[in-house]
Amino acid sequence: MKPIGGITMTRRALSFSAIIVGSLVWAAPLPAHHSFAAEYDSTKPVKLTGAVTRVDWMNPHAYFYIDVKDAASGRVQNWAFELAAPSVLQRQGWTRSTLKVGDVITVDGTRAKDGGNHGNARSVINAATGKKYGAGSSEGQPGEPTPQ
């Protein structure tokens, strides 16, 4: 038997290593983008008014949070609402300063399936200016206009 030496062995080891690493990278799970139907119940619309407590302008979706006073108990509950991606919102006239902490807004949206205090916003109305913004909701089919 002829021994395999030096360069041949190194090439084989490198090729094998590249195949293994390539397979692992290829097989790694990619972050999934959830569908509207997986997260939200379109049969449970919500319309809430409250003061903005936080705004997260980030990808893949922007979020804002509002304090809403529960009419029955008088308790204040914090709600989170998902918006479209910032690039989509910008095409609809939003800027980073469209919602500011302390702004009183009314949100039309869809409640989360789990019944928690979060939802997907369809539109936002600024109480001080009366201006209405489409929220780039993912409800409906891609390419459909945002309900206004």
N, C-alpha and C positions, 0 to 999 in steps of 0.2 A: 504494500500500500504506500502510495505516495502521500506524504504529510501535506496538509493544507497549511500554508504559512502566511505570515505577515499581512500583506496587502489584500489577498483574497479573503482572509478571515475578517479583516476590518471592514471590507465592503459588505460582506454578508451580514455582519453584526449591525452595521449602519442601516442597511436595507430593511432588515428585520425590525429594528427599532423604529424606523420611519413608518413602516406598515402598522405597527402596534399603536404608535402615537396618533397616526392619521385615523385609525379605526376608533380610537377613544374620543377624539375630537368630533368626528362625524356622528358618533352615537350619543354625544352629550345632548341632553334635552335643551331645547330653546325656550325662552320665556314665551308663554302662550298669551295671546290677546283674547280676553274673554268675550263672549257674545252677550248682547243685551239680554236675551232670553234666559241665559244662564244665571244672571245676577238679579234681574228686576222683574217685577210682576206688572205687566201693562194693564191689568184689570184693577190695579190699586193706585190711582192717581193721587197725588198730594198737592196741596196749595198751602204754603206756609209763609208767614211774615216774621222776620226777626232781624236782629243786628248781626252783622258779619263779625266773627271772632278770629278768623284765620283764612288766608288764601295761599294755596300751594300752586304756583305756576310752574308745572313740570310735565315732562313726558312720561308715559304715553297719554296721560289725562291730567288736566288741571282739576283741582278740588277747591271747594270753599266750605266753610263751616259757619252756621248761624245759631244763635241762641233764640229759642222759640218758647214762649210761655204757654204751657198747657192750660187750656180753658177750664177743664174740669178740676184739676188739682191745684192750679196756680204755680206749679213747679216749673222752673226753667229747664228745658232740655236742649242739649247741643246736637244739632243735625249736621251731617256731612253730605255734600252733593258732588257728584262726579260731573265734569264738563268734558268737552272734546279736548283734543290736543291743542296746546297753545297756538300752533300754526293755523289750525282750523278756526279757532276763536279770533285770531287776528284778521283773517279774511272776512269775518262777520262784524268787524269793527271794534273788537275788544283790544284793550292794552293791558299792561301789567297793573295799571292804576284804575281800571274800570270798577273793580270792587276794592274797597278799603275797609280796614277794621273800623267798626263803628257805623258804617253805612247801614241804613235800614232798607231791606229789600223784600220783595215778594217773589217766591220761587214756585213755578209750576213744574211738576215733574212726576216721576214714577217711583214708588216705594220699592225698597229691596225685598226680595222674596223671603229673606229670613225674618222680616218684620222689625228689624232694628231701626235705629234713627239715622238712616242713610238712604240715599236715592240717586237717581239720574235726573239731572235738571233738563227741562225742555226750554224754558225761558226764565229770564230774571228781569224784574222791574225795579229800578231804583226809586224808592219812595220820594226822595227829595226832588228829583228831576222829572220823574214820570217816564224816563227813557226805558224802553224795552229792548232787551238783547236776546237773540237766539242763543241757545247754549250748546249748539252742535250735538244734540242728543244722538246717541247711537240707536235710538228706537227707530224702527222702520228699516227700510232698505238703503244700502249705500247709494248716494247720489240724490236721494230725495231731499227736498228742501226741509229745513228745520221748521216745525210747526210754530206759528206766530200768533 
